[in-house]
Amino acid sequence: MMQDAGSTGRRPVRGASSSDERVNSSARIGEQELRQVPEEDELNWAEQLLNLCATAIASNNLARTKHLMSVLNDLGSLTGDANQRLAAYGLKSLYCRVTCRKDSAVASYLGPLRLQVRRLGPKKVHRALIKFHELSPWHQLSHTVSNQTLLQVFEGHTHLHVIDIGVSQGLQWPWLIDSLVSRDSGPPTLLRITTMKEQRPHCVEPAAGGEESDPSFEDNLNRLVKFAGLLGLNVELNILTEPLESVTRQQLQLREGEVLAICAQFRLHRIIEDERDSGIISAPPHTSHHATSRLRHELSHRDGFLNFLFQLQPYVLILGENDIDHLSHDFLTRFKSVMSLWWKFFDSLHVAFQGQDVDERQILEDEVGRMMLNNVACEGAVRIERCEPQISWARRLQMASFEPLNLTAETLEAVHLLLHKSGAHWGIAVAANCVTLLWKQQATTFCSVWKPHTSQQHGDASMLLICSQAQSAPPMFSLPF
């Protein structure tokens, strides 16, 4: 029997009234393990049991690992409450790790929603994303901060260029396009959007039959152009398929006189971070293009890319990411961090959908399950899910010669409106240039705003906006299919 939204975290208890005999039986089987869960952690019993299982794996305790996996297998359900769903997806990740099925784990994660689109069709996936952004501020916080900042910087300018890194079906742009068309200074003459499509890792072999195409991606962006045309705005699209680490200034096709914006949406954490210490070398001001290319090889991949962005001399950088540390090379440390983040996701989604088991919810959770699988079962270059906390990104940006840019009153007002419509349990922590989204007072995602150090002079001919985040803020627009 499905629990209501207010009971998302309740763990199975002997004697509890429920028609689900499997859960009650599993509760008796795992009673000893459940008693090890501290009372204050009972609401997220799945996370605690998964951590116990991961501890057994890390200590090579085969008997205990098999027992805990059996308990999780009985308790877990892809159609149950938040705990049962986390248990099911977490167990799958652990199983792939202990059985050394890392190849299948890698193959199952070819790119955002790729397999979902292939299995269910683009319309269903598109509707699921629309629903997600209507119900949850998980990504919408970053989209809100981003779009409000873009509107303010674009004000009065007629030639705009957005470079979008890690775009998610283009959902963030309809609101911005509509706002640009209706702004007091009149619509811009031209909006260029250059998207950097999500790439399959170099070390992952293409699926059987060769590299699969993703026509729904291009279709969504083409619909975006038609949508803008209906509003009277001229939009040009350009799609890049280069890995971020290989992108050059020439490929960006920067034009004189345009205000350029680059948006990386929950994507920079997938830039592989190697064993070298980050931030040892920092590109000085006015470094030549040749020297910048050399520095990108000397720095860690992430620091090299941030230095490359600085050399483009952006006007502002808006960074949005998951606020969690998944960089640890220690499996158990990383696993606990992975479960901590995605428990908040499953819990918040259960509340958002009021406990209902609908297609949109399953699509979203299946995608997160693939992220968990990649992070838990894979190691080395094939592990592409490597989140960093806000404080680490701040250090990287400052070493790349960026400095904080304070959020405006209009942006904070839009964030508070978003929070008001998102319902109970959501909150924010606000700093001068950063907003952190909280679920039950625990950090989930963040969005921070930066600019190149003030010692750098911006020419009037080309200003660059860099936005690392997710999608738009106020009303969501559904592009016509």
Sequence and secondary structure as in RCSB ss.txt:
>XXXX:A:sequence
MMQDAGSTGRRPVRGASSSDERVNSSARIGEQELRQVPEEDELNWAEQLLNLCATAIASNNLARTKHLMSVLNDL
GSLTGDANQRLAAYGLKSLYCRVTCRKDSAVASYLGPLRLQVRRLGPKKVHRALIKFHELSPWHQLSHTVSNQTL
LQVFEGHTHLHVIDIGVSQGLQWPWLIDSLVSRDSGPPTLLRITTMKEQRPHCVEPAAGGEESDPSFEDNLNRLV
KFAGLLGLNVELNILTEPLESVTRQQLQLREGEVLAICAQFRLHRIIEDERDSGIISAPPHTSHHATSRLRHELS
HRDGFLNFLFQLQPYVLILGENDIDHLSHDFLTRFKSVMSLWWKFFDSLHVAFQGQDVDERQILEDEVGRMMLNN
VACEGAVRIERCEPQISWARRLQMASFEPLNLTAETLEAVHLLLHKSGAHWGIAVAANCVTLLWKQQATTFCSVW
KPHTSQQHGDASMLLICSQAQSAPPMFSLPF
>XXXX:A:secstr
    GGGTT    TT   S HHHHHHHHHTHHHHHTS GGGGGGHHHHHHHHHHHHHHTT HHHHHHHHHHHHHH
  TTS HHHHHHHHHHHHHHHHHTT HHHHHHT SSTTHHHHHHH HHHHHHHHHHHHHH  TTHHHHHHHHHHH
HHHHTT SEEEEEEET STTTTHHHHHHHHHTSTT   SEEEEEEE     TTS   TTSS   HHHHHHHHHHH
HHHHHTT  EEEEEE S GGG  HHHHT  TT EEEEEEBS GGGS   SS TTSS   TT  HHHHHHHHHHS 
HHHHHHHHHHHT EEEEEEEEE S    SSHHHHHHHHHHHHHHHHHHHHHHTTT   HHHHHHHHHHHHHHHHH
HH  GGG       HHHHHHHHHHTTEEE    HHHHHHHHHHHHHH TTEEEEE SSEEEEEETTEEEEEEEEE
EE TTS   SS EEEEEES    SS      
